[in-house]
Amino acid sequence: MKRVKEIDSPLPAEFVDAMANGLSVAEPSEQLGQRLARRLEAAIRSGSKEIRVQRAADGQWLPLAPGIEIRVLHHDRSSRSVTSLWRLQPGAQLPAHDHEHADEECLVIDGDICHDDQRYFPGDYMIGVQGSRHGIISSRNGGTMLLRSSDHHLPAALLAPFAA
């Protein structure tokens, strides 16, 4: 009997050796091998794990409210989540609102974003957890932020390019 390489096991070494020596590699039948190959090729072609790129120059900014534009980057219909860029002109304001459906994550990209008497700058991150409410969001000098949030509050026209 061939001795198996020492491993850290609570089982007796003789038992581990017997089990390892009793195992053999089973070759799949030709038919099973062909079926597995077809399934693998189909999964690769389906694009289920594709990488999608949206170049900075390719996206479209759409007006949402006075002084506020939004650019939707991704809409996941199954989870109803949206990743988007929001551009606020100086003095623009988003009204206070609840986060009743999901968390809302915000990363300031450029300029400044003001919320609850605090001013945030590029790299600053905020999260409004589901069930929370925040006050008015504004910008003194203009700013851009990346938001990941629920699609419940967005007009359907903004999400139309992502429809099936």
Wavefront OBJ file of the C-alpha trace (Angstrom):
o trace
v 0.000 0.000 0.000
v 1.305 3.423 -0.991
v 1.773 5.861 1.900
v -0.179 9.115 1.491
v 1.588 12.421 2.106
v 1.269 13.425 5.739
v -1.704 15.682 6.341
v -3.046 17.262 9.477
v -6.109 15.092 10.155
v -7.899 13.910 13.269
v -8.342 10.538 11.531
v -5.828 7.699 12.033
v -3.107 7.658 9.367
v -3.929 4.037 8.424
v -7.538 5.021 7.655
v -6.481 8.018 5.523
v -4.022 5.779 3.599
v -6.681 3.121 2.992
v -9.207 5.668 1.753
v -6.719 7.402 -0.552
v -5.437 4.141 -2.013
v -8.969 2.891 -2.570
v -9.918 5.840 -4.744
v -9.641 5.706 -8.498
v -10.133 8.328 -11.154
v -13.269 7.665 -13.190
v -13.084 8.621 -16.841
v -16.366 10.063 -18.135
v -17.982 8.278 -21.037
v -17.517 9.851 -24.450
v -21.195 10.821 -24.475
v -20.977 12.521 -21.055
v -17.770 14.324 -22.072
v -19.462 15.677 -25.210
v -22.527 16.818 -23.224
v -20.317 18.628 -20.701
v -18.326 20.292 -23.502
v -21.550 21.513 -25.186
v -22.876 22.924 -21.910
v -19.585 24.700 -21.226
v -19.500 26.216 -24.721
v -23.128 27.379 -24.389
v -22.411 29.002 -21.030
v -19.400 30.829 -22.463
v -21.356 32.040 -25.525
v -24.389 33.139 -23.489
v -22.455 36.109 -22.138
v -23.888 35.539 -18.695
v -20.685 36.886 -17.170
v -19.851 39.545 -19.725
v -18.024 42.778 -19.008
v -19.868 45.893 -20.091
v -18.096 49.179 -20.654
v -19.601 52.628 -20.995
v -17.020 55.179 -22.110
v -17.167 58.691 -20.699
v -17.884 60.186 -24.119
v -20.611 57.655 -24.948
v -23.144 58.256 -22.200
v -26.064 60.631 -22.307
v -26.845 63.097 -19.520
v -30.579 63.639 -19.089
v -32.280 66.442 -17.162
v -33.929 65.304 -13.947
v -34.757 68.593 -12.227
v -33.620 72.221 -12.549
v -29.813 72.197 -12.440
v -29.616 68.406 -12.076
v -28.670 65.881 -14.743
v -28.426 62.120 -14.421
v -26.595 59.506 -16.444
v -27.697 55.931 -15.787
v -24.760 53.539 -16.017
v -26.490 50.281 -15.119
v -29.968 49.066 -14.200
v -30.396 45.610 -12.679
v -34.075 44.868 -13.153
v -34.026 41.733 -10.996
v -32.803 43.595 -7.893
v -34.253 46.962 -9.010
v -30.895 48.621 -8.332
v -29.460 51.467 -10.386
v -25.911 52.771 -10.670
v -25.864 56.344 -11.960
v -23.943 59.598 -12.101
v -25.678 62.747 -10.869
v -24.395 66.185 -11.867
v -25.556 69.160 -9.813
v -25.046 72.739 -10.978
v -24.131 75.361 -8.346
v -27.150 75.938 -6.096
v -29.116 72.922 -7.404
v -31.097 70.975 -4.809
v -32.541 67.497 -4.473
v -35.527 67.369 -2.108
v -35.490 65.458 1.152
v -36.616 61.868 0.712
v -36.911 58.444 2.323
v -34.948 55.345 1.424
v -37.822 52.948 1.865
v -36.842 50.324 -0.719
v -33.064 49.928 -0.430
v -29.810 51.456 0.744
v -28.533 54.433 -1.249
v -24.768 54.751 -1.650
v -23.111 57.966 -2.760
v -19.498 58.686 -3.707
v -18.545 62.275 -4.529
v -16.572 62.335 -7.791
v -15.868 66.047 -8.232
v -16.884 69.434 -6.882
v -18.857 69.530 -3.649
v -22.064 67.988 -2.352
v -23.859 69.386 0.709
v -26.123 67.407 3.025
v -27.390 68.134 6.550
v -25.034 71.105 7.104
v -22.024 69.036 5.986
v -20.004 69.589 2.842
v -18.513 66.592 1.037
v -15.668 66.512 -1.481
v -14.186 64.051 -4.014
v -13.662 60.648 -2.431
v -16.177 61.206 0.384
v -18.726 58.399 0.736
v -22.206 58.370 2.285
v -24.799 55.659 2.693
v -28.464 56.145 3.487
v -29.550 52.762 4.799
v -32.952 51.367 3.920
v -35.576 53.001 6.116
v -33.585 56.194 6.656
v -34.490 59.712 5.581
v -32.167 62.524 4.638
v -32.613 66.187 4.097
v -31.974 68.334 1.060
v -28.885 67.542 -1.005
v -27.305 70.470 -2.805
v -24.063 71.804 -4.227
v -22.461 75.201 -3.635
v -20.063 75.124 -6.580
v -21.400 72.220 -8.615
v -20.551 68.571 -8.183
v -20.847 65.074 -9.529
v -21.641 61.990 -7.498
v -21.920 58.279 -8.204
v -25.107 56.790 -6.752
v -26.149 53.193 -6.297
v -29.772 53.059 -5.273
v -33.211 51.636 -5.877
v -34.962 52.347 -9.172
v -38.250 53.144 -7.408
v -37.704 56.905 -7.435
v -36.480 57.295 -11.035
v -38.690 58.148 -14.004
v -39.202 55.214 -16.380
v -37.812 57.296 -19.273
v -34.365 57.264 -17.646
v -34.423 53.467 -17.425
v -35.865 52.834 -20.918
v -32.470 52.168 -22.563
v -32.008 49.267 -20.109
v -35.364 47.587 -20.847
v -35.283 44.080 -22.260
l 1 2 3 4 5 6 7 8 9 10 11 12 13 14 15 16 17 18 19 20 21 22 23 24 25 26 27 28 29 30 31 32 33 34 35 36 37 38 39 40 41 42 43 44 45 46 47 48 49 50 51 52 53 54 55 56 57 58 59 60 61 62 63 64 65 66 67 68 69 70 71 72 73 74 75 76 77 78 79 80 81 82 83 84 85 86 87 88 89 90 91 92 93 94 95 96 97 98 99 100 101 102 103 104 105 106 107 108 109 110 111 112 113 114 115 116 117 118 119 120 121 122 123 124 125 126 127 128 129 130 131 132 133 134 135 136 137 138 139 140 141 142 143 144 145 146 147 148 149 150 151 152 153 154 155 156 157 158 159 160 161 162 163 164
